[in-house]
Amino acid sequence: MPENARPESRVALVTGASRGIGREVALALARSGLAVGLTARSAKPLEKVREDCLEAGAPASAVAAADVTRPAHVTNAVERITSELGPVDLLVNNAGRIESDEVPVWESDPDEWWSVVETDLHGPYLFCRAVLPAMVEAGHGRVVNVTTGAAVRDSAIYSAYGVAKTGLLRLTGSIVAAGADAGITAFDLAPGVVVTDMTRSMAMHDDRTSWTPVEEFTDLVVAVARGRLDPLSGRYLRAGTDNVDDLLAAAGDLARADARTLRLRPYGTGDPLA
């Protein structure tokens, strides 16, 4: 191992792991030999995922029910998983939701709007806050924040979802800025358009015939766990568009251009904000 290389992740915690992308991520990490902690609002469906993870090769797996928006739930879940598996060195913030109606912001329901932000931004913050101290103390750790194209472009609909996911980009950047010297890396990974209950419920996808294979996303997460993508910490990566080898080949260009990050673009060299 090179002198500055960080060890591969050994214990993962995946939120929203009972179904969809979260379940597939958990299984992929299990097949790669990681112990996997699983959280979702209900423990019952997680038990089947736990069994599947063990069959897939995980040395151990643990379950903790948690509402990601409730600080005490998150703290208790992390404590339980840590007590059974050991310190978490890979956090995958996957749990999320979207508005039920495709409407502009002025027609949105205030309570639902805020609920989306609480789940998609406050929840990941709470899990980061719960696991990062142990990562910093250990001198290494990785965070994957599951994001979306809605985080980097304007949309007339799903304003809460876009706000939350854009905020998540800034959370990733803050983790990198504060934690890089302590061996912490963090990544914004977009799964593309994977078939899930959520994407099936979105009218904008009613006529879609091409979907991103979930394996293209889980391959990126596994590459993070193995430390292969550490040179790209703090950057936005998308399954179905990016692959690990091409990303690593472009790592120098990405760093020089400060590309795949959330920044204010100047209008030219004369822009006083440049």
C-alpha positions as CSV (number, residue, x, y, z in Angstrom):
1,M,0.0,0.0,0.0
2,P,1.4,3.5,-0.9
3,E,2.4,5.6,2.1
4,N,-0.4,8.0,1.6
5,A,-3.1,5.4,0.8
6,R,-6.0,4.9,3.1
7,P,-7.1,1.4,4.0
8,E,-10.1,-0.1,2.3
9,S,-13.4,0.2,4.1
10,R,-14.5,-2.7,6.3
11,V,-17.8,-1.6,7.9
12,A,-20.5,0.1,5.9
13,L,-23.7,1.7,7.1
14,V,-26.4,2.1,4.4
15,T,-29.5,4.1,5.0
16,G,-32.7,3.4,3.2
17,A,-31.5,-0.2,2.8
18,S,-34.7,-2.1,2.9
19,R,-35.4,-1.9,-0.9
20,G,-34.4,-0.3,-4.2
21,I,-31.0,1.2,-4.6
22,G,-30.1,1.0,-0.9
23,R,-30.7,-2.8,-0.9
24,E,-28.6,-3.2,-4.0
25,V,-25.8,-1.1,-2.5
26,A,-25.8,-3.2,0.7
27,L,-25.6,-6.5,-1.3
28,A,-22.8,-5.2,-3.5
29,L,-20.8,-4.2,-0.5
30,A,-21.5,-7.6,1.1
31,R,-20.2,-9.4,-2.0
32,S,-17.1,-7.3,-1.7
33,G,-16.5,-8.6,1.8
34,L,-17.7,-5.6,4.0
35,A,-19.7,-6.0,7.1
36,V,-22.9,-4.1,6.4
37,G,-25.1,-2.1,8.8
38,L,-28.7,-1.5,7.5
39,T,-31.2,1.2,8.5
40,A,-34.7,2.0,7.3
41,R,-37.8,3.1,9.1
42,S,-39.0,-0.5,9.7
43,A,-36.8,-3.3,10.9
44,K,-38.9,-6.1,9.5
45,P,-38.0,-5.8,5.8
46,L,-34.4,-5.2,6.8
47,E,-34.1,-8.6,8.3
48,K,-34.5,-10.2,4.9
49,V,-31.8,-7.9,3.5
50,R,-29.5,-8.8,6.4
51,E,-29.9,-12.5,5.6
52,D,-29.3,-11.8,1.9
53,C,-26.1,-9.8,2.8
54,L,-24.8,-12.7,4.9
55,E,-25.5,-15.1,2.0
56,A,-23.7,-12.8,-0.4
57,G,-20.5,-12.9,1.7
58,A,-20.7,-10.2,4.3
59,P,-18.7,-11.3,7.4
60,A,-21.5,-9.8,9.5
61,S,-24.6,-7.6,9.2
62,A,-26.7,-5.7,11.6
63,V,-30.1,-4.0,11.5
64,A,-31.4,-0.8,13.2
65,A,-34.7,0.8,12.5
66,A,-34.5,4.6,12.3
67,D,-36.4,7.6,11.1
68,V,-33.5,9.6,9.5
69,T,-35.2,12.9,10.5
70,R,-35.1,12.2,14.3
71,P,-31.7,12.8,16.0
72,A,-32.3,10.2,18.7
73,H,-33.2,7.5,16.2
74,V,-30.0,8.2,14.2
75,T,-27.8,8.2,17.3
76,N,-29.3,4.9,18.6
77,A,-29.0,3.3,15.2
78,V,-25.3,4.2,14.8
79,E,-24.6,3.0,18.4
80,R,-26.3,-0.3,17.8
81,I,-24.6,-1.0,14.5
82,T,-21.2,0.1,15.9
83,S,-21.7,-2.2,18.9
84,E,-22.4,-5.2,16.7
85,L,-20.0,-4.5,13.8
86,G,-17.4,-2.1,15.0
87,P,-16.7,1.5,13.9
88,V,-18.3,2.5,10.6
89,D,-15.8,3.6,8.1
90,L,-18.1,3.9,5.1
91,L,-21.4,5.7,5.3
92,V,-23.8,5.6,2.4
93,N,-26.6,8.2,2.8
94,N,-29.2,6.7,0.4
95,A,-32.5,7.2,2.2
96,G,-34.6,9.8,0.4
97,R,-38.0,10.8,-0.9
98,I,-39.5,13.2,-3.4
99,E,-42.7,15.3,-3.7
100,S,-45.8,13.5,-4.7
101,D,-46.9,16.2,-7.2
102,E,-45.0,17.7,-10.1
103,V,-45.9,21.3,-9.5
104,P,-44.1,24.7,-9.3
105,V,-42.9,25.9,-6.0
106,W,-45.9,28.3,-5.5
107,E,-48.3,25.4,-5.8
108,S,-46.4,23.1,-3.4
109,D,-47.6,21.9,-0.1
110,P,-45.5,23.6,2.6
111,D,-45.6,20.6,5.0
112,E,-44.6,18.1,2.3
113,W,-42.0,20.5,0.9
114,W,-40.2,20.7,4.3
115,S,-40.6,17.0,4.9
116,V,-38.7,16.3,1.7
117,V,-35.9,18.6,2.8
118,E,-35.8,17.0,6.3
119,T,-35.5,13.5,4.8
120,D,-33.0,14.3,2.0
121,L,-30.8,16.8,3.7
122,H,-31.3,16.9,7.5
123,G,-31.2,13.0,7.6
124,P,-27.8,12.7,5.9
125,Y,-26.5,15.5,8.1
126,L,-27.5,13.6,11.2
127,F,-25.8,10.4,10.1
128,C,-22.7,12.3,9.1
129,R,-22.6,14.0,12.5
130,A,-23.0,10.6,14.2
131,V,-20.3,8.7,12.4
132,L,-17.7,11.3,11.5
133,P,-16.1,11.7,15.0
134,A,-15.0,8.1,15.1
135,M,-13.7,8.3,11.5
136,V,-11.7,11.4,12.4
137,E,-10.3,9.6,15.5
138,A,-9.4,6.6,13.4
139,G,-7.7,8.7,10.7
140,H,-9.8,7.5,7.8
141,G,-13.4,7.2,6.6
142,R,-15.5,7.6,3.6
143,V,-19.0,9.2,3.0
144,V,-21.2,8.6,0.0
145,N,-24.0,11.1,-0.4
146,V,-26.5,9.8,-3.0
147,T,-27.4,12.7,-5.2
148,T,-29.2,13.4,-8.5
149,G,-29.0,15.6,-11.6
150,A,-31.7,17.7,-9.9
151,A,-28.9,19.0,-7.6
152,V,-27.0,20.7,-10.5
153,R,-29.7,22.1,-12.8
154,D,-32.8,24.1,-12.4
155,S,-36.2,22.5,-12.7
156,A,-39.7,23.9,-12.8
157,I,-40.9,21.0,-10.5
158,Y,-39.7,19.1,-7.5
159,S,-38.2,22.2,-5.9
160,A,-37.8,20.6,-2.5
161,Y,-36.0,17.7,-3.9
162,G,-33.7,19.9,-5.8
163,V,-33.0,22.2,-2.8
164,A,-32.2,19.3,-0.6
165,K,-29.9,17.5,-3.1
166,T,-28.1,20.8,-3.8
167,G,-27.6,21.3,-0.1
168,L,-26.2,17.8,0.1
169,L,-23.5,18.8,-2.4
170,R,-22.5,21.6,-0.1
171,L,-22.5,19.2,2.9
172,T,-20.1,16.9,1.0
173,G,-17.9,19.9,0.3
174,S,-17.9,20.9,3.9
175,I,-16.9,17.4,5.0
176,V,-14.0,17.4,2.6
177,A,-12.8,20.9,3.6
178,A,-12.9,20.0,7.3
179,G,-11.9,16.4,7.2
180,A,-9.4,15.9,4.4
181,D,-6.4,16.3,6.7
182,A,-7.9,13.7,9.0
183,G,-8.1,11.1,6.2
184,I,-11.8,11.7,5.4
185,T,-13.1,11.5,1.9
186,A,-16.6,12.2,0.7
187,F,-18.4,11.8,-2.6
188,D,-21.6,12.9,-4.4
189,L,-22.7,9.9,-6.4
190,A,-25.7,10.1,-8.7
191,P,-27.3,6.7,-9.7
192,G,-28.7,8.0,-12.9
193,V,-32.3,6.9,-13.6
194,V,-32.6,3.5,-12.0
195,V,-35.9,1.6,-11.8
196,T,-37.2,2.1,-8.3
197,D,-40.6,2.6,-6.6
198,M,-39.8,6.4,-6.5
199,T,-38.8,6.8,-10.2
200,R,-41.8,4.7,-11.2
201,S,-44.1,7.1,-9.3
202,M,-42.7,10.1,-11.2
203,A,-44.9,11.2,-14.1
204,M,-41.9,12.6,-15.9
205,H,-40.6,9.0,-16.4
206,D,-43.9,7.6,-17.7
207,D,-42.6,7.2,-21.3
208,R,-39.0,6.3,-20.4
209,T,-37.7,3.2,-22.1
210,S,-34.0,3.5,-21.1
211,W,-32.9,3.1,-17.5
212,T,-29.6,3.0,-15.8
213,P,-28.6,-0.5,-14.7
214,V,-28.3,-0.3,-10.9
215,E,-25.0,-2.3,-11.1
216,E,-23.3,0.7,-12.7
217,F,-24.1,2.7,-9.5
218,T,-23.1,-0.1,-7.1
219,D,-19.8,-0.5,-9.0
220,L,-19.0,3.2,-8.1
221,V,-19.9,2.6,-4.5
222,V,-17.7,-0.4,-4.3
223,A,-14.9,1.5,-5.9
224,V,-15.3,4.2,-3.2
225,A,-15.2,1.4,-0.5
226,R,-11.9,0.1,-1.9
227,G,-10.3,3.5,-1.9
228,R,-10.0,3.6,-5.7
229,L,-11.8,6.9,-6.0
230,D,-10.1,8.7,-3.1
231,P,-8.3,11.0,-5.6
232,L,-11.8,12.3,-6.6
233,S,-13.0,13.2,-3.1
234,G,-15.5,16.0,-3.1
235,R,-16.7,15.6,-6.6
236,Y,-19.9,14.7,-8.4
237,L,-19.9,11.4,-10.2
238,R,-22.8,9.8,-12.2
239,A,-23.5,6.1,-12.9
240,G,-24.3,5.4,-16.5
241,T,-22.0,8.2,-17.6
242,D,-18.8,7.7,-15.6
243,N,-16.7,4.6,-15.1
244,V,-13.9,4.2,-12.6
245,D,-11.0,3.8,-15.1
246,D,-12.0,6.9,-17.1
247,L,-12.5,8.9,-13.9
248,L,-9.0,8.0,-12.6
249,A,-7.4,8.8,-15.9
250,A,-9.0,12.2,-15.8
251,A,-8.3,12.9,-12.1
252,G,-5.6,15.4,-12.8
253,D,-7.7,17.4,-15.2
254,L,-10.6,17.3,-12.7
255,A,-8.4,18.7,-10.0
256,R,-6.8,21.4,-12.1
257,A,-10.2,22.6,-13.4
258,D,-11.9,22.1,-9.9
259,A,-14.5,20.3,-12.0
260,R,-17.6,18.4,-10.8
261,T,-18.0,20.7,-7.8
262,L,-20.6,23.3,-6.9
263,R,-19.2,26.7,-7.7
264,L,-20.3,30.2,-8.8
265,R,-19.3,30.6,-12.5
266,P,-17.7,34.1,-13.3
267,Y,-18.8,35.8,-16.5
268,G,-15.2,36.4,-17.4
269,T,-11.8,37.5,-16.1
270,G,-13.2,40.9,-15.3
271,D,-15.8,39.5,-13.0
272,P,-15.1,40.9,-9.5
273,L,-16.4,37.7,-8.0
274,A,-14.0,35.5,-10.0
